[in-house]
Amino acid sequence: MQRPGSRPPPDQAKAIFAVFGTTCSAGAGSVENAVKRLPGIREAVVDVLNNRAQVLYNPCSVNEDRIRETIESSGFQAKLINDDTNERSTQICKIHINGMTCTSCSSTIESALKAIPGVQKAQVALATEEAEVHYSPKSVRYHKLLEAIENTGFEAILIRTGEDISKIELKVDGVDNDHETRMIEKSLQELPGVQEIVTYRELNKISISYKPDMTGPRTFISVIESTGSGRVKARIYPKGGGREARRKKEIKQYYRLFLWSLVFTIPVFLTSMVFMYIPGIRHVLDAKVVNMLTVGMVVRLELSTPVQFIIGRRFYIGSYKALRHGSANMDVLIVLGTNAAYFYSVYSLLRSAYSKDFKGTDFFETSSMLISFILLGKYLEILAKGKTSEAIAKLMDLTPATVISLTLDSEGNVVSEQEIDGRLVQKNDVIKVIPGAKVASDGYVLRGESHVNESMITGEARPVAKRKGDTVIGGTVNENGVLYIRATRVGSESVLSQIVRLVESAQMAKAPVQKFADRVSKYFVPMVIILSFSTWLSWFFAGKFHAYPKSWITSSMSGFELALQFGISVMVIACPCALGLATPTAVMVGTGVGASQGVLIKGGQALENAHKVNCIVFDKTGTLTVGKPMVVNTRLLTNMLLQDFYILIAATEVNSEHPLAKAIVEYAKNFVEDKENPAWPEARDFISITGHGVKAVVQNREIIVGNKSLILDQNIAIPSDAEDILAKAEALAHTGILVSIDREVAGVLAISDPLKPGAREVITILRSMNIRSIVMTGDNWGTANSIAKEVGIETVIAEAKPEDKAEKVRDFQGSGYTVAMVGDGINDSPALVAADVGMAIGAGTDIAIEAADIVLMKNNLEDVITAIDLSRKTFSRIRLNYVWALGYNLLGIPIAAGALYPFIGLRLPPWIAGAAMAASSVSVVCSSLLLKYYTVPRKLEMHGIKIE
């Protein structure tokens, strides 16, 4: 592989094609396989995110037109484009942000990022304290993104800059000077695949971003140790950093601040609320220092000042940053409320010192207790928020700490074995996995047989049998037997990394309902400030003009002080945080629970759409049926050997990725000697007619294999015998395949694909949930109707091409339905995209299906019900959170303003209002956390469907 940015060698050229229609990795795989079969192809990679294919080839053996024609023969449109840069047209940058308190903060940062030229999309998640920015690396560098966030007054920490890049941190000991450091950096830069190197001399740390398919951490360690003076040693940097480490640091910080605030606040509370009722101590506290200034007032001033300005410093910083950018957040309310109480108390204290008859009251306990309760609330909120992202933490912990790496000789015999750090595994390494150990990375079995528990990745509880050639997923557990595995995907390429990224992206994506909270947050704080001042003025003037009896004022305070207390209570009881956390925390927990059940939901939009679904369109093959079709009958209509017949059609079908084609090829292996590696004749001029069949020239004979409509489209007559055989096959719910040799129908194949267990029960449950079910397939009407009748579906659409499926989905949407499309992603991509909710079923390791909104990792139909039920439960929780957050503010603010005081004498002191405010945020997060106890619907168990 050549280094990024350098030119390919003379015997190697590079072509970039725009490929239209590859919306899932199944389609991308078929393009890659087709191109790789051409002579002279070194590498072919399809990027489904950007609809591009990159091909490295020998121009002496193949040209660009031949490559383009091959892509188009796979059923996709292709166009050659000029490659001016090796950088992706769009990169995704993840940034951690410190200091956000409510949706006003996240909205300010989002606006600042979107204002940067080259930024295509920016999402800031309050719950995860992270930003995801889609940007063009040609127009802007990620450093500008960090600067923009820091200019808004928040701390920005880069997490990663692109999805195709892995990052490793190495601890390097023994480097004595800058010259040696530069030498090491230069040596690393020369390695192919190295993207960026950052050196931290004070920590003896080197951070390296690289492409895992080109290089890896063991190579870096080897280069560093060989470049140094001989004393240089490198190893993986001890674990630390990351979301969980930052969360723990923040929890520790708030806990420490809260404890320090208690050290000062408890004595303040005692001197103002408790000791005043103990005669001996009261006498000491009431002793005059000068004029009317008492010892108690001085003690409270000295104790509350550190709480207000040192412990509460973070609130001042937060409010300054917000006001500097023309917005107001939670910190502004806290600072205004506590300052009002503190500085009025200081005024009262100074006036007492200079007056011989002034009897004022101080509220030092109000400001101190407010800050203490708010710190307690923030501490509990961060604790609870940490639990909402436990799903990601559990996924990231699946990789083993150490692995056994093997060295093999040319004949495949083990030469040596060595235990290494699990993060040092590189592509093409051979790993030994003993019983009970975790599989280190994605790969395939070289040797051995065992059962592997994949429940932690796919949710499938039953162990899966593995033998030579089978694929394995990193993070899964080997049950019995020793497996020798060849690593194929490591680092950011692995299934586990892709799942983590998918869940992280889902937790970043805002549900449309979140827009309501964003709109409210813009006006919430200014409105609360206006209400607070209005409350204070109303009560003050009411007292001034004797609008209420003097008995309402306690002996310990004046009318002005009563009004001030009401005003401060309104200021601090209002809680925009609860509104801001209502949606994202529920989405985080919901998507995390879904991931643990093998249901990957791609964010709030998918959740919101899924809960409205009232019509589900099912693909047939691989969705309602098992997806492993088998040839059950063959009828020849010409005089030839069955072996010759199957060799011709297998040579044609081996180029297709369709399940029916694979079934034919698998059956044809029975007619050759070498079943493991059959040698089929060469197929020339291969054409795949999507949804109908294939066509090629084999041994100078034109072979067409497909359905009835394909044969008729080719103007080939279908004999009556073939028509009768087709009709009988369709009556038995079999798929009839016609084979034409030299434009004559030579045979008919019957292929059976049995129904999935529980399919009928799932359709019955969906009907009870008022959801309409529809079968839509490219198969013939007879087979489609038989399958539909068997499962209890009334509406059938058959012989539909992929583009027809998308059109039919739009027709149902036009009739007022919210449509979900359930398919296997091979030829259902247009329909998955067109549907309100696209569900890719049985994806297994193929989790990069971009067309789907929901990826069902298991091959179980009941997960369709789980996905819809979970989305409904999550959205109900979001509604409940909003009802609580809005209800709390709508009820709390009037009570804090003294609405009930004239009737029942109920008044909320500011410190109680502050405690209520802190509790409201915690309660919303805890409400979302209840989703962690979600269980699959009881209806599934009642209908006798076994839940794995």
N, C-alpha and C positions, 0 to 999 in steps of 0.2 A: 504493500500500500504506500502511496506517496504521501508526503507531508502536506497538510492543508496549506493552500496558497502557492504550492510549487506546481510546475508543469508535469504532466505525465511523461514517462519515458518514451523514446521514439517509436517503439513497437506497441505502444498503448495509447489509445485516444479516449476521450471522455465525451459523452453526449448526454444532454439534459432534455427530457421530454415532459411537456405538460400532458398529464393523463387525466381524462375526464371520466368520472363514474366509479373510481376506486374509493368508495366511501367506507370500506371496511377492510380489515387486514386479510380476510379470506380472498377477496378480489385481488388485493395487492399480491398475495402469495401466488395466485394463478398467473399473474403477469410475470412475476420474477421467475417462476419455474419455466414458463414458455420461452422467455428471453435466454435463460441460462442453457437451454438445449441447443441454441445456435452455436456454430463453430466460432472460436476466437473470442468468446465472452469471458472476461476475467471476473467481473462483478456486476450484479444488477440489484439495485435497491429501490423500492417504491416507498415514497413518503406520502402516506394517506392524508396527513394533516395539511400538506401544501399542494396535494395533487401533482406531485412530480416524481419522475423516475430518473435515476442516475445510472448510467451504464458505462463501465470501463471495458473496452474491447480492442482487439487487434485489427487495425484497418486493412491489413492484408487478407484477412479471412472473412470479414463481414463489414457491411456499410450501414450508415444511419437509416437509409430507406428500408432495408431488410428488417432492422430492429423495429422501426415504426410499424411496418406491416404485421410483424409478429405480435406486437402489443394489440393492434386492432383486431387481429384474428382471435384474440382472447376475449373479445366482446367489449372493448373499451376504445374510446377515441384517443388518439395521440397526436401531438404536434411538437416538432423539434424547436427548442428555444435556445437562444444564445446564453451562455453562462458567463456573466461578467464578474461574478464573485462566488467564492465557495461558501459564503455565509448564507444561512437560511434567511428567506425573505422576512420571516417573523421569528423573533425569539421571545421566550417567556421568562420574565425575571421575577423571582420570589424575594420579598424583603420583609424582615421583621421590624415592627414599629413599636417603640416604647413611648408611653405617656398618653395614650388615648383613653378617654373616660366615657364618652358617649358618641352617638351617631353624628353629632355636630362636628366632632374632631375628624371622624372618618370621612365625612363629606368634604371637609376642607382639604384634606390630603388628596382625595380623589380628584377634586377640581384642579388642584395644583398639578397633578400628574397628567391629566387630560389636556392641560394647556401647553404641554411640551410638544413641539413639532416632532413627528415620527412615532408618537405614542398612539396606538390604534385602539387600545382598550385598557382600562385600569379599574381594578376592583379592590376595595379596602374592607377587610372583615374585622369588625370590632371584637367579635368573640375569640378569634384566633390571634388577633393583633398582628396580622400579616397583610401584605399587599401583593397582588398578582398583576403584573404589567405586561401586556403584549406590545412589543415595539419593533421598529425596523432598525437593525444594527447599522444600516447604511446611513440613517438620519440622526441617530442619537446613540450614545454609549450609556451603559448602565450607571456610570459615575454621575451623570446628569440627573438620573432618577433619584439617586441617594441625596444629591444636593438639594433637589426640589423639596423632598420631604423634610430635610433638616432646616431649610429656609422657612418652612411653616411652623417650626418650633418643636419638632419631634425628633427623637433619635432613630436613625435608620441603620439596620444591620443586614447586609446582603446574605441571602440564604443560597441562591443559585441563579445563574444567568440563562441557562438553556436546558431543555429537557434531554438533549442527546449527549450531555456532558456529565461525566462522573468527576467526583472531587475526593481527594485523599489528603490527609494531613500527616506528615512524617516528623518525628522528633530526631534531630540530627545532633549528635554529640561529637566533640573533638575538633570543631571548626575554630581556629584561633584568630583569623583575621578576615578583613573584607575581601582580599584577593582570592582567598580560598572559597568564600561564599560566591563570588562572581564566577569562578571557574565551575562550581557545581551547577549554578543557574544556567550557564552557557551549555554545559553538557546535557542538561535536561531539556533545554529548548531545542536541541538538535534531534531529539527523539521524535519519530513520527507520531502524530496524534496528540502531542502535548499542546494545550490551548493557552494556558496561563500559569505563571508561577509567581507566588507571593511569599516573600521571606520575612520572618519575624525573628530578628537576631536576638532580641532580649529574651524570647521564649525558646530559642533553639528549634524553631518550627519552620517547616516549608509546606505551603499549601499548593497542591498541583491539580489543575483542572485538565482532564484528558478524555479522549475518546476510547472507551473500553474495548472496541473491536480492533484497535490498532496497537495498544500498549497497556501496561498495567503496573501496579504498585511494586511487584517484585523486581521488575526491570528498573524502576526508579531507585530502589534500595541498592541494587547492584551497581548502577551508574554512579551514585553518590559515593559509595564506599571505594570504588575503583578510582574515582577522580580525586578524592581527598589525599591527605598526607600519609595515609596508612593507619592513622589512629581514628579516622572518622567512622562512626557507626550510626546507622539509620534504622529506625523501627517505626511501626504505626504509632501515631500520637495517642496517648491515653484518652479514653472516651471522655467527652465533656462537650459543652456547647449544645446547640440544637434547641428545638422548641421546649422539650421537657426540662432541660437544664436551666433555660431562661425562666421557665415557669417556677421552678423550685427556688431560684434566686429571688424572684419577685415575691413569692410567698414568705420567704425568710425575711426579706426586707420589711414587708408590711407587719409581720409578726413582731419583729424587733421594735418598730416604730410604735405599735400598739402597746407593747409592754412598757416602753419608756413613757408613753403618754399616761398610762395608769399610775406610774410612779408619782407623777405630779398631780394628776386629776383626782385621785382618791383623797389625798389630803385637802384639796380645794373643796371637794364635795362634803367631806366631813366637817370642815370649818364653817361651811355656809348652811348645811342642812341638818347635821346631827349634833355637833358640839354645842350649838346654840341652846339645846334643851338639857344640857348637863351643867348644873349651877356653877361648880368650881371652874370648869374650863371656860364657860361663857363669860365669867367675870374677867378672866385673863384676856380673852379675845375682844371684849368690849372696852378694855382699858384704852384711854385716850393717849395718842402719841403727840399730837399737836392739834389744838382746836377740836373739831369733831372727827378728825381722822383716828380710826381705831387700829389696834394691833391686827385684828382679823383681816381688815382691808389690805394692809401692807403685806401680810402673809399670802393672801390670795393673789395679789398682784405679782409677787415674786414667783409663785408656783405656776401661775397661768401663762406668764410671758414666754417661757421656753416652749410650752405647748403651742402657743399661737404662732411664734415666729421661727422656731427651730424645727420642732416636730411637724408643724403644719406648713413648712416652707414649700413642699411639693405643690400644695394647692395654689400658692401665690405664683409659682413658676408656670403652672398649667393655665391659670387664668390670664396671666400676662401674654403668653403665647397665643391664646385664643383671641383675646381682644386686639392684639397687634395685627391680626389678619381679618378683623371685622366680624368675628363670630363670638358667640357666648356659649360656654359649656357648663358642665356640672361644677367645675372648680370655681367659676365666677359666682355661682349661688352660694357656695360654701364660704368663700372669702368675704362676700358682702355680709352674709349672716353673722359669721364669727367676728368680723371686724366691728359690726354695729354693736354687738354685745360687749366686746373688749374695750373699744374706745369710749363708749358711753360710760363704762365702769371706771375707766381712767379719768374721764371728766368728773364723774361723781366723787372719785377719790381726791382729785386736786381741789375741787370746790369745798370738800369737807376739811381739807388742810388749811384753807384760807378763810373759812367762815366759822363763826362761833355758834350759829343757830341752824345751819343747813343739816337736814336729816335725809340724806340720800341713800340709795341702795345700789350695791354693785351686782353685776351679772358675770363675774369672772368664771363662776362654775358653768355658766351657759356655754361660753366659747370653748372651755376646756373639755367639757363633756361631749359637746358637739363633735369636736375633732376626734376624740377617742372613739365615739360610736361609729363615725364614718370610717375610721381606720379599721375598726373591727369588721364593719360591713364589707370593705374592700378585701380584707384578708379572707373572709368567708366566701366572697364572690369568686376570687381567684382560685381558691381551693376547689369550689364547685365547678368552675369553668375548666379546670384541669381534668376533671373527671369526664367532661363531655368529649374530650379528644383521646380517651383511653384506647379507642379502637385502633387509631393510627399507631400509638405507642406499642400496642400488643403486636401489630403487624411488623413493626420495625425490629422487635425483639425476637422474631422468628429465626433469623439467620444464626447459625452456630458460631460460638466464640472461636473454636479451633476445628481444623479439619485434617484428615490424613491425605497428603499429596503423594502420588505415586510417580515413579520414573519407569518408563517401559522401554524395552529394546525394540529393534526393528521387527521382531517377530511377535511382539505384544506381551512378552514375559516381563514380570515385575523385577526391576533391577534394584530399586530401593524405595523405601517409604519414609516420609517425614511429616511430623505434626507441625502445622503452620497456623498462623492467625487466619480466621475465616475471611477477613477483609483482603487477604493477599491472593485470593484465588483469581486467576486470569483465564481468558478464553482459551479453550483447547486443553486445559489442565485435565489430568485424570485423577479423580477423587475416589477414595475408598470409603464406603458408608457401611458401618457395622450396624447390627440390630440395635434399635433404640436411639440411634443417632439421627440428627437432622441432615437433610440433603443440603449441601453447601450452596449450590447454584442451579440454574436451569441447565438441562443437558439431556443426554440419552444414555441408556444402559449399554455398556460395552460387554459386560460379563456378569453373570449371576442372575438369580431369580429371587423375588421377595414380594411382599405386599407393603404398600406405602399408604400411610394415613394422610390424606389430602384435605381433611376437614377444616384445618386452619386457613386454607386458601380458598377452596371451592365450597365449603360447607357440607360436602358429601361425607357422611359419617362412616360409610362402609369402606374398609381398606381396598385399595385398587391393586390388582396383580400387575407386576412388572417383570419383564424378561428382556433379553437382548433386543435392542432396537427401539424399545419403548422410551417415550419422553418422560422426564421427571421435572418437578417444579421445586425451586429452591425454597427452603423453609418447611417443607413437609417432613414427616417422620417415617423412617424405615422401621417396619414392624419386625420382620424375621428374615434371615438370610443376609448374605453380604453382597453388596452391589458395587461394581466398578463403573463410574460415571464419567463421561467426557463432558466438560463444561462448555456450553455453547453461548449462553447469555449471562453476563455478569454485570454488577454495578447497576447503572441506571437503565440498562436494557432488560433486566430480569423481570419476570412476571410480578414478583413481589414489589419491586420498585414501581412498576406501572400501576399496580393496585393502589399503593400508597399515594402516588401522584393523583390518581383518579379520585380517591376519597378526599385528598387535600383540596383538589380543584372543586369538588362538589361542595365542600364546606366553605369555600371562598365565594361560590356563585350565589348571588342574592335571589331570593324568591320575589316575584312581582309584588307580593303583599308587603315586602320590606319597604317598598317605596312610600307607603303610608307613614311609617315611622320616620323615614328620612325627611318627608315634607313637614311633619309635625315638629321635628327637632329644630328646624330652621327658626321657628317662631316661638318655641316652647319657653326657652330661658328668658328672652325679652319680655314675653307676656307675664311670666312669673314675677320678674322684677317690677313690672308695672303694677301687678296685683298686690305685691308686697308693700310698695309705697302707698298704694291706694288704701290698703287695710290700715296701715299705720296712721295715715292722715285722717281717715274716717273715724277711727276710735279716738284720735287725739282731739279732733274738733267736736266730736260728740261729747267728750268729757269737758271740753272748754265751755260749751254752751249748755251744759247740764242736761244732756239728752238722755242720760241714764242715771239711776240713783247712785249716790256715793257709796252705798253698801256693797256695790259691785267691786269696788277697789279695796284690796286687802290693806291692812294697816302698814304692811312693810313696803308698799310702793305707792307712787303717785299716778295720776291719770296718764301722764306722758310715758311713764315706764310701762304701764299696762299696754298702751298702744304700741310701744316699741316691741314688747314681747310678742304681741300678735303678729306684727310685721315680720319679725325675725322668724317666727314659726312658719309662716307662709313661705318665706324664702327658702328654708332648709327642708321642708317636708316634700316639696315638689321633686320628682325624680324622673328625669329624662332617660337615665340609664336603663331602667326597667323596660321602657319602650324599645330602646335600641337593642336589648338583648333578647327580646321576645321571640323573634324569628331565627336569628343565627344560631342560638344555643339549641333550639329544637331541631333545626336542620342538621347541626353537627351530630347530635345524639342519634337522630333518625338514620342518617347515612352511615354512621358507625355501626349501629345495630344491624342495618341491612347488609353491610360488608361481612359481619360475623355470621349472617344467615346465607351467605353466598349470593346476595342481591346487591349489586353495585348501582346505586342511584346517583346520577350525575348532577346533583345540586338542587337548589330550591325551585328552579323552573320546572324540572322534571317532577318533583314532588307535588307542586301545585297543580300541574296538568293531570298527573296520574290520579289524584283524588277525585277528579271530575269525570273520569272515563266511564262511559256508559255503552261503549261498543268496542269489542275486541275482534280484530281480523287475524285469523290464524293461517300461517302457511301450513301445508300438509307435510311434505317430506322433511323429517328431522325435527318437526315441531309437534304435530299430533301423532306422528308415527315415530318409531324408534330411531329412524335415520340411518339404519344399516340394512339397506335393501339387499335381497338375495335373489338370484335367478332360480325360479322354481319350475320352469317349463320351457322347452325349446322345440319348435316345430319347423323343420326344413321344408321348403317348397321347391327345391331344386335338387338335382342329382349331384351331391358332393359329400365328402366326409365331414362329420361334425367337428373333427379336430381342425381341418383346414378352414372351416367356416368360422370357428372361434378365434383362430390365429389372425385372420383378416380383420375381424371387428375389434379384437383386443389391441392390435397395432394402431387402429384408428382412435379408440376410446382412451388409450393410455395418456394421450395428450390433454384430456379434459379433467377438470377438477370436480365435476358434478358427481354427487353420490351414486346416481344410477350407473354412470360410466365406471366408477370404481368397483361397483358390484359386478359388472360384466367382466372387467379385467380380472377380478379376484376369481370368478368362476372359470375363466379361460385358463388359469394356471393349472387346472386339473388335467389339461390336455398337453402339457409340456413336461419334460423331465426335470428341469431345474426350477422348482416352484419358488425358491427363495429369490433367485435372480434370473427371471426369464428374459430371454433375448427375443424381442418382437421385431418383425420386419420394419424397415424404415417407412414412415408415412410422410408423403410429400403433399404440398398444397393444402395443409390442414386448415379447416375453417370451422369455428364454433358458432353455431346459430343459437344465441342465448334463448333459453326457454323452449327450444325445439329439438336440438340434436347436433350432430357433428358430420363433417364431410372431409374425405381425404382420398389420396391415391396411394394404394398399397399393392406392390408387386404388379404395377401397371394396370391395376383394376380400380375403377371408381367405386368407393365404398361410402354409402350414406346410412347412418344409424340415427334413428330419431322417432318422433311420434307421427301420427297419421297426417297431421297438417303439414309437416315438413315434406313428407313424400309427395303429397298432392301439390305443394308449392313448386316442387321440382318437376312437375308434369309427368310423374311416374304412375302408371295404372296400378291400382290395388286389386288383386284377384279376390273373388268371392270367398275362397277358402280362408284367406288372410283376414277378411272382414269378420267371418264367423269366429275365428280364433280370438280376435280382438274383443268381440262382444262377450264371449265366454269369460275371458280373463277379467274384463271390467266388471262383470257381474259378481266375480269373486273378490272384488276390491284389489285386483292385481293391476299393475301398470303394463300395458302392452307396448312393446318396442318393435318397430319394423326395421328390417335390414335389407337394403337394396345393394346388389352387386351388378355393376355395369348396367344401371338403370332398369333392373328387374328385381321385383321383391323376391328375395331368396329365402327368407325365414322370418319367424315371429318369436320374440322372447317374451315370457311373462315374468315380471319381477314383483315380488311381494315385499312389503315393508310393514310389519305388524304395528298395531296401535300401541302407544305407550301405556303402561299400567296406570289406571286411575284417570285416564283421559275423559271417559264418560262422566265420572263423578265430578271432575273439575268443571266441566260444562254445566252440570246440574247446579253446582254451587254458584257459579257465575250468574246463572238465571235467577237464583234466589237473591242475588245481590243487585238485581235489576240491570244486569249487563247483558247486552245482546252479543251473541257469538256468530261469527261468519267464517267459512272456509274459503280461502282463495289460493289457487294453485295453478301451475303451468301444466299439470297433468290433465288427462282426458276427462270428459264429463262422467263417464260410467264409473271410473275409479273414485273420482271426487264425490259423487253422490253416494256411493257405497260407504265410504269412510264417514261422510257427514251423517248418514243414517245411523251408523254404528255408534257414534258418540252423542247423537241427539242434537245436531245442528241443522237448522232449517234452511238457512241461506247459503247457497253455494255459487262460487265463481270459479270456473275451470278454464283451461287452455289460455291462461293469461300470461302475456309476456311481462318482463320486469317493469317496463314503462306503463303497461296497462294496469298493473297492480297499484302503482302510484296514483294513476288517474281515478281508479275505483275508490281509493282511500279519500281522495278529494271530493268525490261524489257523495260519500257518506257524511263527510264534514259539512258539505253544502246542505244536507238534509237536517242539520242541527245536532249531529252526534259529535261527542268528543271521542276520537278514535285512537285506540292503541293497536299497533301492529306487532305481532309476535312472529319472528322468523329466525332462521339460522344464520342470516347475514351473508350467504353465498350469492344468491341472486335476488335478495329481498331489499337490498340497500335503498333503491329509490323509494320504495313504500315505507321503509323505516324512517326515512328523512321526511316524507310527506305527512306521516301520521303525527297527531298531537304528542303521542308518546311512542317511541320506538323501543321495543324490547328484543334484544338479541339473546336467544336461548341456547343453552348448551355450549357456551363460548369456551369453557375450560381454560386452557392456557392462552386462548386467543382473545385476551381481554382488551386489546387495543381497538375494538370496533367503534369507530368514530360516528357511524351513522345512528347508533342506538342511544337513547336517553337512559335506559336501564339495561344493565348487563346481568343476565341470570347465569351464574357460574356453573350450576348443576344442570343436568339435562332433564329436569323435572318440571312438568306442567304446573304442579301445585305452587311453584314459586311465582307464577303469574298472579295467583290469588294473594300470596304473601306480599308481593310488591305493591299491589293496589291497596290491600288492607293496611300495610305499614304506612303508605303515603296518606291514607285517610286518618289514621291514628295520629301521625305527625302533624298533619294540618289542623286537626281538632285541638292538639296541644298548642299550636301557634295561636289559634283563635282564643283558647283559654288564657294564654299568656297575655294577649292583648286586652282581653276583658279585665284581667287582674290589674295590669299596668295602668290602663285608662281609668278603671273603676277606682283604683287606689288614689290616683291624682284627683279625680272628680269628687271623691268623697273627702279625701284628706285635706285638700286645700281649703274648702269651706269650713271644716271643723277647726283647722289651724287658725283661720281668720276670725274665729269666735262666733260662728253662726249658731252654735248650740249654747253659748254662754248665757244669753239672756233667759233661756228657758229652763235648762237643767244645771247651769253653773259649770259646764264642762269646758275646761281650758287646757290646751296642750302646751306645756312649757317648751321652749325651743329645743332643749336637750332630748325630750321625748320625741319631738317632731323629727329631729335628726336621726334618732334610733329607728324610727318608723321608716324614714327614707332609706337608710342602710338595709333594713330588713326587706324592703320591697324588691331590690335588685337580687338579693340572695334567694328570695322566694320564687322569682321568675326562673332563675337558673335551676333551682331544685325541682321546680315543676317540669322543666325540660328533662331533667335527669331521670324522672319517673319513666320515661320512654325506654330506659335501659332494661326495664323488666318486661318489655314486649314479648309476647309469645305468639306463635302462629295461630290463626283462627281455629276455634274449636270445631267449626263446620268441617274442616278437613278430616279431623279424627272421627267425627260423627258419621262421616260417609265411608269410613273404613280405609282411608288413605293413610299409609304408614309414613310418618314424618321422620326423615333421617336426620 
